[in-house]
C-alpha cells in the first residue's frame, strides 16, 4: 500500500495578513524618504530626490528577484558569509515555511524582506543629493545591494550567518538597514565632494520646503509600525510591544532634539522635531522586539543626543551630507545596536511564546554587548570600505562618472537629469464681464526653470541662464 502523501503546511491567515499589511507600510516609507530628502534640498533638486528613492524601489525589486533574496536567505547556505543562488529568480519560493518563521510561507517572507532591501539604498543616496548623476546611481544601487546589503543581512538574519550564530540580536535592521546605509552615505559624500558654492553661500543651502520634510517624517513614522511591528512575522503581543516602543522612542527623540535646538536657537524647530523623531525610530529598530517601554524612553533620548552631536561631524570632517544620513542612520543605528545589548530582556522576546534569548545587561548577560559591538562594527566597516571601492572604481570607468558637471549642478538636477521640475507657479489676473459673466485672462505669468528655451520654449521663459539666476531659482 502506498504511504499517504505528506500534508501541506498550514498557516495562520491572520499572521499572513499582518505581514502583508506591514509590507505595504514599509513600501510607503520609500516615497516618505524621498519627500524628506526633497524638502531638505534646494528647490531646483526637489523632484530628483523623490525620483532617486522610487528608482531604488524598482531597481532593488528586480535585483531581489534575480538573486538578492537567494543570496540573503537561501536555506542551504553554509559559509556564514553569504547565501547561494539556489533560489535565484525565486525558484522554489512559494508555500514552504520560511527561514524567518515557520508561521509564514516563503513567498510572504520574500516580499516583506524585499521592502527592507529596497528602502536601504534609498536611505544611503541622500548624502549624494544635488550633485550625483542618475544613471551611475542606478547601477550603483544594483551593485551595492548585492555586495553590501545582501551580505550584511545574511550575517544578521540568515540562520547560517556568522553574526546570528555568534549571538548578536537585531530585530528589525539596525545593522543591515541603518548602519549599512549610514556608512555608505558617508563614503558617497566623500567620493563626490562638496556641492558647488557650499562653503561661500551657506544661506542658499537651507531646506527649501519644511512641509515636505514633515510629510516625509509622517510617512516614515507611519510606515515604521510595519517596519518594526512586522519583523516578528506574526500578529501577537510581541508585535504590539514593538509598535508601542517604536512610537515611544520616536516621541522622546523628537522632544529631546527640539529641546537641544531650543537651548541654542530659542525656537521650536520643525527640522529638529523631524530629525529627532527619525533618530529615535532608528535607535529603537534593532531592539524593538527585545525591550520594554521604559528602556525605549532611554533609547529614544540617547539616540537623539548622539545623533545631534554627530550632525556636527560634517563641519569638523568637511564632508557634505545633505540629509545628515550618516549622523542619523549610521550613528543612530550603531548606538541603537549597542543599547540593545544593554536593555534587551528575555521576557519581552518571549512574548511571542517561541523566542528564547539570554537577554542583555538587564538579565545580567554581560557578553551580549560584545556581540552587538562585533556585529555593528563589522557591518559599518564592510559597508564603508566596499561602498568606497565600488564608487571609486565606477568613477574611473568612462561614461560612469558619478558627479554632474558644474553647469548641470548650478542648473539643478530636476532640469539637467530629469527634464521636469517639482514646481510651476502660475500667476493669473482674470477679468469678469459684469453683464455676461464671461471670464477673460488679462495677464498670465509662469515661473519655472529655463529648459533649453530654443528647443522647448513652452517649458521655460526667455531670460538667459546665469549663475546668479540659477542660484536664485
Secondary structure, DSSP 8 states (H G I E B T S, - for coil): ------------HHHHHHHHHHHHHHHHHHHHHHHHHHHHS-GGGHHHHHHHHHHHHHHHHHHIIIIIHHHHH-TT--SSS---STTGGGTT-SSSB-SS-TTSBHHHHHHHHHHHHHHHHHHHGGGGTTTB-HHHHHHHHHHHIIIIIHHHHHHHHSTTSHHHHHT---SS-IIIIIIHHHHHHHHHHHHH---TTTTT-GGGGS-S-HHHHHHHHHHHHHHHHHHHHTTTSS-SHHHHHHHHHHHHHHHHHHHHHHHHHHHHHSS--HHHHHHHHHHHHHHHHTTTTT--HHHHHHHHHHHHHHHHHHHTHHHHHT---TT-HIIIIIHHHHHHHHHHHHH--HHHHGGGSS------GGGT-THHHHHHHHHHHHHHHHHHHHHHHHHHHHHHSTT--SB--HHHHHH-HIIIIIS--S--EEEEEEEE-TTT--EEEEEEEEE-----TTT-GGGS-SS---HHHHHH-
